[in-house]
Amino acid sequence: MEPDLSFETVARLGGAQLVAGVDEVGRGPLAGPVVAAAVILDVTCIPVGLNDSKKLPVKERERLFDLICAVAHIGIGQASVAEIDEMNILRASHLAMCRAIAALAVSPDHALIDGNLLPRDLTMPATAIIKGDGRSLSIAAASIIAKVTRDKMMVDLAQQFPHYGWERNSGYPTPIHLERLKSHGVTPHHRRSFAPVHNILYQAEILSS
């Protein structure tokens, strides 16, 4: 199955003129923010090859990122590590989505949200679409924008904290990241509410007491 404009068409038949696809990246990592993107495509000029960012090679994602930026309205939002630890990753992801929509230069009439839940602070008509990044072209475009944006953020953070391999693993709990977390400790960019990080901090507290 390839993403198409079926959900966008339904929204437009319901009276919406501007439909935004919204997706987030970064729920699973142990470090870094969660990043969301909102994209309003021009249906007369849609880049060929849009799909769930996880299904695309890095170079293809980057190529499509540039094409999407050239022809679509884009908003990007994020929730910080502190916000993730304070409110949990789901709520933080929804906060990032709302911030991405708010960052759009034009206000959409309807939002297509990847996932099975709508952000509770969303103030416009919206549809939650399970696995939407592989079903809706607008959400697929948002997934690409969010993924490339977050990956670049993690590459930048890796320059400040070079031991964890964030330029390669984007903060996900790979064996190298977990090993370096134990040997080099927890940084300000690690999510303290996530079990592997929490456990290391707890063990360090016990040893120091």
N, C-alpha and C positions, 0 to 999 in steps of 0.2 A: 504494500500500500504506500502510495506517495501522497504527501500533503497537497491539498487543493484549496479552492475558495468556497467550499460548501457552507461552512459555518459563517463566513463573511457574507455570503449571499443571503442566508436566512436572516441575519441581522439587518441587512439593508432592506429586505422585503418587509421587515418589521418597522421600518421608518428611519433606521440609522443611516447617516451619510458618511460619517468617519468611524471606521472600525479599527481598533488597536489590538494587536496580538501582544500578549504579555507573558514573559517567562523569566525564570530565575536560574542562576547557576551558583553552586557553592554550598549546598546543604550538608554534604558529606565531609568536607575537609576538616582537619583539626586546627587549621590556621587561616587567617584572612577573613575579609568580609563576605557576606552574601551579596551578590550583584544581580539586579534585575534590569530588563530592558522592555520598553514598550515601542512598538513599531506600527505605524500606519502606512501601509503600502499604497502606491499608485497602481491601480489595477490595470492600467494601460502600459505599465513599464515595470514588470516584475522580473528580477534577475532569474535566469534559468539555473536550476540546480539547488534551490532552497530545500533544506531538509533538517531534521533533528541534528543539532550540532554534534551530538555524540556519534553520529553515523558518518561524519565527514572528516577527511584527513586535515591536518593542521593547515597546510598551504591552501586547500580549498576553502576552509573557513575564513582564512584571512582575505582571500580573493573576493569571496562573497560579502564579507564585512565592508570592504571598500565600495562594492557595487550598491549594497543596501544604503549606505550612508549617502551615496550620490543621488538616489531617487526616492527616498522615503523620509517621512518624519520620524525622528528617533528621540526617545527619552531614556535616560539611564538613572537608576537609583541604587543605593546600597544601604545596608544596615551593618553597623560596625560590630567588631568582636564583643565590645561591652554590651551592645544592645542584644546580641545573640545570647550572651550569658545571662542577661537580665530577664528576657521575656521568652526564651526558647527559640529554637531554629525555625519552627513553622511560623510563629508570629513575626519573627524578624524577616523571614522571606516575604511575607505578605506586606510588611512595612516597606521593604525595598520595592516591591511591585507598585504600591501606591505612590511612592516617590518617583518611580520611573514614569508613571502616567502623568503626574503633576509636572514633570520636566519637559513634556512635549510642548512644542511651540503652539500647537493647536489642540483644542480639547476634543477628544473623541466622544461620540454619542453612545458607543457600546464597546465593551472590552471583552476579549476572548482570553480567558485565564487558563494557563496550563495547570492541570491538577484536578482534584476532586472537590476542592473547597474554594469559596470566594473569600478574599480578604474582608474582614468584618468592617473595616473602615472605608471600604469602597463606596463612593457616593453616586455611581452611575449604573445603568443597566449593564449586566455582565453575564457571561456564560462560562462555567467551569468545564473544561474539556480534558478528560483523562488521556494522557499521552498525546496531548494537543500538539507538541512540537513535531510529531510525525503525521499529523492529520490536517493541520491548518497552516497555510503558507505564511500567514501573519505571525503566528506563534513560532514557526520554524525560523523566520527572520529574526525574531526577538531572541531566540535561543542562541543564534550565531553571534548577535551583537553582544549579548551578556557574556557568553563564553570567551570570546576574543578579548573583551574588555577586562574581565577578571584575570585571565591568564597573563595579560600584560601587567596588571597590578602586582601579581605574585612574582613575576620576573623582577620588577622594581624592588619589591621587598626582599627578594633573595640577594640583592646587592648589599643590603644592610645586614642581613643574617644569612651568610653563605653556607652554613653547615647543614641545612635541612633539605636541600635539593628542591626548593620551591619552584625554581625555574623549570624543573622537569615534572614534578608531581603536583604542582598547584596547591600544595597544602593537604592533599589527600593522605590517608594513613598507609602509605607504602611501607614495605619493610625497612628501607633506608631511612625514611622520615621517623619511624618509630624508634629505630636504633639510635639515631642522632638526638631524638628528643630525650632519650634516657641518658646519653653520654654528655650532651651539651645543655640540657635543661630547657625550661619553658621560657619563651619570649613573650613580650607584651602583645604579640599578634596571635598567640595561641588561645583557643577557646577553652577556658577553664571549666566550663560546664560539661564538656565532652569527656567521656569515661577515660580514655587513655591519658589525657592531660591531667584530669582530676586525680587519677590514681598515682601519677608521678609526684604531683604536689603533695598528696596525702602521705606517700612514703617518705618524702623529704622532710615533712613536718614531724613524722614519728622519729626519724633518725636524729633530728635536731633537738628533740625534747628530752 
